[in-house]
Amino acid sequence: MRAFVALDLPEPVVDAIGALQEWLPLGRHVAPDNLHLTLAFLGEQPDGVIAEADAALQGLRLPAFELSLCGVDVFGGPAPGLVFLGVAPNPALGALHRKVMGALRGAGLGLGRVRFRPHVTLARLPKRLGAGDRDRLGQFLAAHADLRLPPFRVGHFTLYRSTLGRGAPLHEVLADYPLGAGT
């Protein structure tokens, strides 16, 4: 099973991102139901490993926190592959990521050491962009580089199964893990 751990986005944030995507002139836009902030990508794993990961994640106790999405940018340097909405620096998000990764590694997942660059993917770009597309992308990025969405409360994180097919991936909730106010 292909799986990942992520933060869901509340409906007002999804709506704001949808409005932003309307201005994005190119790429395959991420569907509203698939917008999320990935904490850990587990890749393809046997069901038993996913069950162990679930048990490890059940044991995490962390406080809820506020999160703010800001700044539109691209990954991929001179040949960008995706457009994303960044995240304002947030120590609580970093702590959650570290705890999730520690729990998953403790459950036997060999996830390696990957730099955590929290973001919400807005669109995937074609492999080659013509000069006109590059100009339109540059204008979009310049116009939205300082964008800041209102903060929202993060009260849980989620383990998802991701099924790839012809269209957009299908994300199925496997488990939710609450974050508490006073933990």
RASULCOR-V852462 format. One record per helix or strand of 2 or more residues. SS is the DSSP state (alpha for helix, beta for strand). FROM is the first residue (numbers start at 1). TO is the last residue. If there is no record, write none. Layout:
BEGIN
[[SS;FROM;TO] [SS;FROM;TO]]
END
This chain:
BEGIN
[[beta;2;7] [alpha;11;23] [beta;28;29] [alpha;32;34] [beta;37;44] [alpha;47;58] [beta;65;67] [beta;69;75] [alpha;77;79] [beta;82;87] [alpha;91;106] [beta;119;124] [alpha;131;144] [beta;152;154] [beta;156;163] [beta;170;178]]
END
